[in-house]
Amino acid sequence: MPIENLFQAARENARTIGDQPAVVFVPDGPDGDIHRELTYSALDRGARRIGAWLQRHRSPGDRVILLYPPGTDFVEAFFGCLYAGMTPVPSPLPGNDGRAGRLRTILQAADASTILTDSGNLDDLSTEVDHGIVTTATDVPDLADENAWTEPDVGPDTLALLQFTSGSTSEPRGVMVSHAGLWHNLGLIAKTFELGTGLRTASWLPHYHDMGLIGGSLTSIRYGGTLWLMSPMSFLRDPFRWLALIDRYDIEISPAPNFAYDLCVRRIKPERAAALDLSRWRHALNGAEPVDPATLRRFVRHFEVAGLAPTAMRPCYGMAEVGLLVTGTEAGRISEPVRVDAAALERRQFVLSDGADSHALVDSGPVPEDFELLIVDPGTQTPLADGRIGEIWLRGPSVANGYWGQPDVTTATFGAYTSEDDGPYLRTGDLGVCHEGNLFVTGRIKELIIVNGRNIYPQDLERRLPMLHPLLADGGSAAFGVPGEGQERVVVVQELRAANLDAAAVQALSDLVKAQLSQYSGTPVANVCFVKRGGVLRTTSGKVRRTEMREQFRTGTLRSEFEDLEPSIARRYRGARDLAGV
């Protein structure tokens, strides 16, 4: 019988390579030994045990929230839902960083009545969530008899998961990913990156995020590979551990967002880099946020001493609404940036230029054959000619079925038609352009700062900040626009350790930011806020939550240590004439 979905692939792997490790979790610590190894046979037994419990207590198609710390228990529970014919809904454990609110949103949006977790979190979750929600730990021996499990009816349209978006520009939404769509996207990942069976993957990405889930564990299990897993906190504490994992276990593919590669360069000293051997790392995937050409260059230069090949850097583009991947650069190609006219870019035109004011962009690879991609004017829905920047619209077999329980938003997002009545297409909300067959992603529509008709990309300002002063080199930042008198005004929020700085020094730093960013962007940047470390909000995948940062600024809930605002902005948002130095 042909293998046509992930459930069948897991069953087949248990039968053919049952003794092979599917997932190996490496605990925190610089010399951590293997904490738990989950073979394909053990994964199958665990999934049948959890599946049997779900089949006894719930109905096919029910949504099941998965709340686990990093580790193998999550993987067992995810496949337990597939084995039960139910829909897994990966979600982060609630904590003190706003995730409790996110959990409530997901519970309500998914209309879920069951939470699966581990014994270590059962009591807290049982207290925290509504009493109508059944919460169960799956790592107990008497959960259910695996032999009581019965094979579900899984078809192409059966939901494989509800993948909640990271919520960088809106509330999280549950993307309905079907088995057919997921299966196609896993095949596209393998084809794009030329992956074979038995691949060796490493990931520290959150298991509830599409890049960590589909790009990590599901791709690896689909192709009978082994995934070495570590926690996101372990990476953030010491990025060296990620690269040491890649070295130690001969990893060939490992994905991460752009900021992770920058963090490695900043935090890993050259002598530690020289101790690594990264020559076998063939696919250093860079996605989930705009790829900075300077990041690619810095990372290759910093780790060439470790044998890292320039061709290993693989920019890619995707989103939860298509499962994960849309485009990725070809194997063996060095991702060289192109330079375009900066002023034209602000007018949404892609004009090659070597001038002093040119701007570097790097592509995310060619559009796959079975995807149809249009660049469309987001206001008129008119398809644009090559060389014009517009919204990226997509049509293809991986495109999801829509957002769970949100028919209006689904129609608006997944059912778009051009002015020529061609459709339906998925509206991505991303801006981009195609050049010589490759896709260049330039930003998010909702995050553009528009000043005097010019389009200012916030990531350009944020990437410039660390270059201005050593005190700005290691903190997060967010740039956004707010309504001002007659036009939008630029606000920059920067994390800063200012404990040892006097007021004059902080003011001098603010003056430097305003002067340098204004000169760099050619538009006034006159509003600067310094916040403590952690004050710049990020999504679960590390994206800057610019929309929420803007709302915090507008509503006065931003926890600034210092604000230097234009008088008109101070009056409008703070009710004062001048709050510099607050």
C-alpha positions in Angstrom: 0.0 0.0 0.0 1.5 3.4 -0.9 2.5 5.7 1.9 0.3 8.9 1.5 0.4 10.7 4.9 2.5 11.2 7.9 0.6 8.7 10.1 1.3 6.0 7.6 5.0 7.0 7.3 5.4 6.7 11.1 3.8 3.3 11.1 6.1 2.2 8.2 9.2 3.5 9.9 8.3 1.6 13.1 8.0 -1.6 11.0 11.2 -1.1 8.9 13.6 0.9 11.1 12.1 0.4 14.5 15.4 0.3 16.4 16.7 3.6 14.9 16.5 6.7 17.0 13.8 9.1 15.8 14.4 11.8 18.3 17.3 12.4 20.7 16.8 15.1 23.3 20.0 16.7 24.7 19.4 18.5 28.0 20.8 21.9 29.0 24.4 22.1 30.0 27.6 22.4 28.0 28.4 18.7 28.4 24.9 17.3 28.7 24.7 13.6 28.0 21.7 12.2 26.1 18.6 12.6 28.3 16.2 10.5 26.3 16.3 8.6 23.0 13.0 7.8 21.3 13.3 5.0 18.7 10.7 4.6 15.9 9.3 1.5 17.7 9.0 3.4 21.0 7.4 6.3 19.2 4.8 4.0 17.6 4.0 2.3 21.0 3.7 5.7 22.7 1.5 7.1 20.0 -0.8 4.0 20.1 -1.0 4.3 23.9 -2.0 8.0 23.7 -4.2 7.3 20.7 -6.0 4.6 22.6 -6.7 7.0 25.5 -7.9 9.7 23.2 -10.2 7.3 21.3 -11.7 6.2 24.5 -12.4 9.8 25.7 -12.9 11.9 22.6 -14.2 11.8 19.1 -12.4 11.8 15.7 -11.6 15.3 14.6 -11.5 16.8 18.1 -8.8 19.4 18.7 -6.3 18.5 21.4 -4.0 21.2 22.9 -0.4 20.0 23.4 1.4 21.7 26.2 4.9 20.3 26.8 8.4 21.4 27.6 11.0 20.6 25.0 11.6 16.9 24.7 10.4 13.6 23.3 7.0 13.6 25.2 5.6 16.2 22.8 6.5 14.1 19.7 4.8 11.1 21.2 1.7 13.2 22.0 1.6 14.8 18.5 1.6 11.4 16.8 -0.8 10.1 19.4 -3.3 12.6 18.1 -2.6 11.5 14.5 -3.0 7.9 15.5 -6.4 8.7 17.2 -7.6 10.6 14.1 -7.7 13.8 16.1 -6.2 17.2 15.5 -3.1 18.2 17.5 -2.8 21.9 18.4 0.8 22.6 19.5 1.1 25.5 21.9 3.6 27.0 24.3 3.3 26.3 28.0 1.9 29.4 29.8 4.4 31.4 31.8 5.1 34.9 33.0 5.6 36.4 29.6 2.1 36.7 28.3 1.8 33.1 27.2 -1.2 32.5 29.5 -3.1 35.0 27.4 -2.0 33.2 24.3 -3.2 29.9 25.7 -6.6 31.3 26.5 -6.8 32.6 23.0 -5.9 29.3 21.5 -8.2 27.3 23.7 -11.1 29.5 22.7 -10.2 29.7 19.0 -9.6 26.0 18.6 -12.8 25.1 20.6 -10.7 22.4 22.3 -11.8 20.4 25.3 -8.6 18.4 26.0 -5.1 19.3 27.0 -2.3 16.8 27.0 0.8 17.5 29.0 3.4 15.9 31.2 3.4 15.1 34.9 5.6 18.0 35.8 3.0 20.5 34.5 -0.2 18.8 35.2 -1.1 20.4 38.5 -0.3 23.9 37.4 -2.3 23.5 34.2 -5.3 21.9 36.0 -5.4 24.9 38.2 -5.0 27.5 35.5 -7.4 26.4 32.8 -11.1 26.2 32.8 -12.6 23.3 34.7 -14.5 22.2 31.6 -11.2 21.3 29.9 -9.9 17.8 30.5 -6.1 17.9 31.3 -4.1 14.7 31.3 -0.5 13.7 31.6 0.7 11.3 29.0 4.0 10.2 30.6 2.3 7.9 33.1 2.6 4.1 32.6 -1.1 3.4 33.2 -2.5 5.9 30.7 -4.0 3.3 28.4 -3.3 -0.1 26.8 -1.6 0.4 23.4 -3.4 -2.7 22.2 -6.7 -1.1 22.6 -5.8 1.4 19.8 -7.6 1.1 16.5 -6.5 2.5 13.2 -8.3 5.7 12.3 -9.8 6.7 9.0 -7.3 9.3 7.7 -8.0 10.9 4.3 -6.3 13.7 2.3 -8.7 16.3 3.7 -8.4 15.1 7.4 -6.7 17.8 9.4 -3.2 16.9 10.4 -2.8 19.9 12.8 -4.0 23.3 13.7 -0.9 25.5 13.5 -1.4 28.7 15.3 0.4 31.7 13.8 3.1 33.5 15.8 1.0 36.6 15.9 3.6 39.2 14.9 0.9 41.4 13.3 -2.4 40.1 14.7 -3.9 37.7 17.2 -2.8 34.1 16.7 -5.0 32.2 14.2 -5.3 28.5 13.8 -4.2 27.5 10.4 -6.0 24.3 9.2 -3.2 22.1 7.7 -4.6 18.9 6.0 -2.8 15.7 5.7 -2.5 16.2 2.0 -1.2 19.7 2.4 1.4 18.7 5.0 2.4 15.7 2.9 3.0 17.9 -0.1 5.0 20.4 1.9 7.2 17.8 3.5 7.9 16.5 -0.1 8.7 20.1 -1.2 11.2 20.5 1.7 12.9 17.3 0.7 13.0 18.3 -3.0 14.2 21.8 -2.4 17.0 20.8 -0.1 17.7 17.5 -1.8 17.2 15.5 1.3 17.5 11.8 1.4 16.3 9.1 3.8 18.0 8.8 7.1 18.8 12.5 7.3 20.5 14.0 10.4 18.8 17.1 11.8 19.3 19.4 14.8 16.9 21.9 16.2 16.6 24.2 19.2 13.4 25.9 17.7 10.2 25.8 19.7 8.4 22.6 19.0 5.1 24.4 18.7 6.3 26.7 16.0 6.0 25.7 12.3 9.7 25.9 11.6 10.6 23.8 14.6 7.7 21.4 14.2 7.5 20.8 10.4 11.1 21.8 9.6 12.5 19.8 12.5 10.7 16.7 13.8 8.1 16.1 11.1 10.5 16.3 8.2 13.0 14.1 10.0 10.4 11.5 10.9 8.8 11.6 7.4 12.1 10.6 5.9 13.3 8.1 8.5 16.0 10.4 10.0 17.1 11.3 13.4 16.5 14.6 15.1 18.8 15.9 17.8 16.8 18.3 19.9 17.7 20.9 22.4 15.7 23.6 24.2 15.4 27.2 23.0 16.6 28.4 26.3 19.7 26.3 26.0 20.5 28.0 22.7 19.8 31.5 24.0 21.9 31.0 27.1 24.9 29.8 25.0 24.5 29.6 21.2 27.7 27.6 21.1 25.7 24.6 22.2 23.7 24.6 19.0 26.8 24.6 16.8 28.5 22.0 19.1 25.5 19.8 18.6 25.8 20.1 14.8 29.5 19.3 15.0 29.2 16.4 17.5 26.5 14.5 15.7 27.4 15.1 12.0 24.3 17.2 11.4 23.5 18.0 7.8 20.5 20.2 8.2 19.4 22.7 10.9 17.1 25.7 10.5 17.0 29.0 12.4 15.7 32.6 12.0 18.1 35.3 11.0 18.6 36.7 14.5 20.1 33.3 15.6 22.9 33.6 13.2 23.7 37.1 14.4 23.6 35.9 18.0 26.2 33.2 17.2 28.5 35.8 15.7 28.2 38.1 18.7 28.4 35.6 21.4 30.9 33.0 20.2 34.5 34.1 20.3 36.8 33.3 17.5 38.8 30.8 19.5 35.7 28.8 20.3 34.6 29.0 16.7 37.9 27.5 15.7 37.3 24.5 18.0 34.3 23.5 15.9 34.0 21.4 12.7 31.0 22.6 10.7 32.2 21.2 7.4 29.4 18.6 7.3 26.6 21.1 7.9 25.2 21.3 4.3 21.9 23.2 5.0 22.0 26.2 7.4 18.4 27.2 6.7 17.6 30.9 7.3 13.9 31.8 7.4 10.9 32.9 9.5 12.0 36.6 9.2 13.6 38.7 6.5 17.1 37.5 5.7 19.8 40.1 6.1 22.7 39.7 3.5 25.0 41.2 6.1 24.1 38.4 8.5 25.0 35.7 5.9 28.3 37.4 5.2 29.2 37.8 8.9 28.3 34.2 9.8 30.3 32.7 6.9 33.4 34.8 7.8 33.2 34.1 11.5 32.8 30.3 11.0 34.9 29.7 8.0 37.7 28.8 10.4 35.4 25.9 11.4 35.1 24.7 7.9 31.7 26.1 7.2 31.1 26.2 3.4 29.5 29.4 2.0 27.1 27.2 0.1 25.7 25.9 3.4 23.8 29.2 3.9 20.3 28.6 2.5 17.8 31.5 2.7 14.2 30.4 2.4 10.7 31.7 2.6 7.5 30.3 4.0 4.7 30.6 6.5 2.2 28.6 8.5 -0.5 29.2 5.9 1.3 26.9 3.5 2.5 24.4 6.1 6.0 25.8 6.2 8.1 26.2 3.0 7.4 28.1 -0.2 10.9 28.8 -1.6 14.5 27.9 -0.8 17.8 28.6 -2.5 19.4 25.9 -4.6 22.0 23.4 -3.4 25.6 24.4 -4.2 24.8 28.1 -4.8 26.4 30.8 -2.7 23.7 33.4 -1.8 25.2 36.6 -3.2 23.2 39.8 -2.6 22.1 42.1 -5.3 22.2 45.9 -4.9 19.2 48.0 -5.7 18.5 51.7 -5.7 17.4 52.6 -2.2 15.1 55.4 -3.3 13.4 53.2 -5.8 12.9 50.5 -3.2 11.0 53.0 -1.1 8.7 53.6 -4.1 8.3 49.8 -4.3 10.5 49.5 -7.4 13.3 47.0 -7.8 16.1 48.8 -9.7 19.6 47.3 -9.8 22.2 49.9 -8.8 25.8 50.1 -7.6 25.4 53.6 -6.4 26.4 54.9 -3.0 22.8 54.9 -1.9 22.1 51.3 -3.0 20.7 48.7 -0.7 21.6 45.0 -0.5 18.9 42.3 -0.8 19.3 38.6 -1.0 16.8 36.2 -2.6 15.0 33.3 -1.1 15.2 31.0 -4.1 13.0 30.2 -7.1 9.3 29.6 -7.0 8.5 25.8 -7.1 6.9 24.4 -10.2 3.7 23.4 -8.5 3.2 26.8 -6.9 1.8 29.8 -8.7 3.1 33.1 -7.3 1.8 36.6 -8.2 3.1 40.0 -7.2 0.0 42.1 -6.7 -0.7 45.7 -5.8 -2.3 45.2 -2.4 -4.6 48.2 -2.9 -6.0 47.5 -6.4 -5.4 43.7 -6.5 -3.7 44.3 -9.9 -0.9 41.9 -10.8 2.3 43.8 -11.2 5.0 43.5 -13.8 8.5 42.3 -13.0 10.5 44.8 -11.2 7.6 46.1 -9.1 7.3 45.3 -5.5 3.9 44.2 -4.2 2.1 41.7 -2.1 3.0 38.1 -2.6 0.0 36.0 -3.5 0.2 32.2 -3.7 -1.7 29.2 -5.1 -0.5 25.6 -4.7 -1.1 22.2 -3.2 0.4 23.1 0.2 -1.9 26.1 0.8 -3.9 25.4 4.0 -7.7 25.2 4.2 -8.1 28.4 6.1 -8.3 29.6 9.7 -10.3 27.5 12.1 -13.6 29.1 13.1 -12.9 32.3 11.2 -14.8 32.1 7.9 -14.6 35.8 7.1 -10.9 36.1 7.7 -10.4 32.9 5.8 -12.3 34.2 2.7 -10.3 37.5 2.9 -7.0 35.8 3.2 -7.3 32.5 1.4 -9.9 33.4 -1.2 -8.4 36.5 -2.9 -9.1 37.3 -6.5 -7.1 39.7 -8.7 -8.7 42.7 -10.5 -8.8 40.3 -13.5 -11.0 37.9 -11.5 -8.2 35.3 -11.3 -8.2 33.3 -8.1 -8.5 32.1 -5.5 -5.1 33.0 -4.0 -3.6 33.2 -0.6 -2.7 36.8 0.4 0.5 36.5 2.4 0.7 40.0 3.7 4.4 40.0 2.7 5.9 42.3 0.2 8.3 41.0 -2.4 9.4 41.0 -6.0 10.6 38.3 -8.5 13.9 38.9 -10.3 15.4 36.4 -12.7 13.1 33.7 -11.4 14.0 34.2 -7.7 11.9 35.7 -5.0 13.0 38.6 -2.9 11.0 39.3 0.2 11.2 42.9 1.3 8.9 43.2 4.4 5.5 43.0 5.9 2.7 45.3 4.6 1.4 46.1 8.1 4.8 47.0 9.4 5.8 49.5 6.7 6.5 53.0 8.0 5.2 55.5 5.4 6.6 59.0 5.8 5.9 61.6 3.1 5.0 58.8 0.7 8.2 57.0 1.3 8.2 53.3 2.4 10.6 52.8 5.3 11.3 49.2 6.1 11.5 48.8 9.9 14.1 46.0 9.8 16.5 48.4 8.0 16.5 50.7 11.0 16.7 47.8 13.5 19.7 46.3 11.7 21.5 49.7 11.6 21.2 50.3 15.4 23.8 47.7 16.6 26.4 49.4 14.3 26.0 52.8 15.9 27.5 52.1 19.4 28.8 49.1 21.4 26.1 49.7 24.0 23.5 49.0 21.3 25.2 46.0 19.8 23.6 43.2 21.9 20.0 44.4 22.6 16.8 43.9 20.7 15.0 46.8 19.0 11.7 47.6 17.3 11.0 50.4 14.8 7.5 51.4 13.8 5.4 54.4 12.8 2.7 56.2 14.7 0.3 58.9 13.5 1.7 62.4 14.0 0.6 65.9 12.9 0.0 65.5 9.2 2.2 62.5 8.7 3.4 59.3 10.3 6.4 59.6 12.6 9.1 57.1 13.3 9.6 55.6 16.8 12.6 53.4 17.7 12.6 51.3 20.9 15.9 49.9 21.9 16.9 47.5 24.7 19.7 49.0 26.8 21.6 48.2 29.9 21.8 51.7 31.3 22.5 51.0 35.0 26.0 52.5 34.9 25.1 55.4 32.6 24.3 58.9 33.9 21.5 60.9 32.4 23.9 62.9 30.2 25.3 59.7 28.7 21.9 58.2 27.9 20.8 61.5 26.3 24.0 61.5 24.2 23.2 58.0 23.1 19.7 59.0 22.1 21.1 62.0 20.2 23.4 59.6 18.3 20.6 57.3 17.4 18.4 60.1 16.1 21.2 61.7 14.1 22.6 58.5 12.6 19.3 56.9 11.8 17.9 60.1 10.3 21.0 60.4 8.1 20.9 56.7 7.1 17.2 56.6 6.2 16.9 60.1 4.8 13.9 60.7 6.9 13.5 62.2 10.4 13.9 59.6 13.2 13.2 61.8 16.2 11.6 59.5 18.8 13.8 57.1 20.9 12.8 54.9 23.8 15.2 52.9 25.8 13.8 49.8 27.6 15.3 47.1 29.8 16.4 43.8 28.4 13.4 41.8 27.4 11.4 45.0 26.8 11.2 44.4 23.1 8.5 41.7 22.6 9.1 38.8 20.2 6.9 36.0 19.0 7.6 32.4 19.9 9.8 32.1 16.8 11.8 35.2 17.6 10.1 37.7 15.3 9.8 41.3 16.7 6.2 42.0 17.6 6.2 45.5 16.1 2.4 45.9 16.1 2.2 45.2 19.8 5.2 47.4 20.5 3.5 50.2 18.7 0.3 49.7 20.7 2.3 49.7 23.9 3.8 53.1 22.9 0.4 54.5 21.8 -1.4 53.5 25.0 1.4 54.5 27.3 2.0 51.0 28.6 5.5 50.7 27.2 7.9 50.3 30.1 10.5 52.8 29.0 13.5 53.6 31.1 14.0 56.7 29.0 12.0 58.5 26.3 13.2 61.2 24.0 10.1 62.3 22.0 9.3 65.1 19.6 7.1 67.7 21.4 4.1 66.9 19.1 4.4 63.2 19.8 4.9 63.8 23.5 1.7 65.9 23.6 -0.3 63.4 21.6 0.8 60.2 23.4 2.0 61.3 26.8 0.0 64.4 27.4 3.1 66.5 28.0 5.3 68.9 26.0 8.5 67.1 26.4 9.4 63.9 28.2 13.0 63.6 27.3 14.9 61.9 30.1 11.8 60.3 31.7 
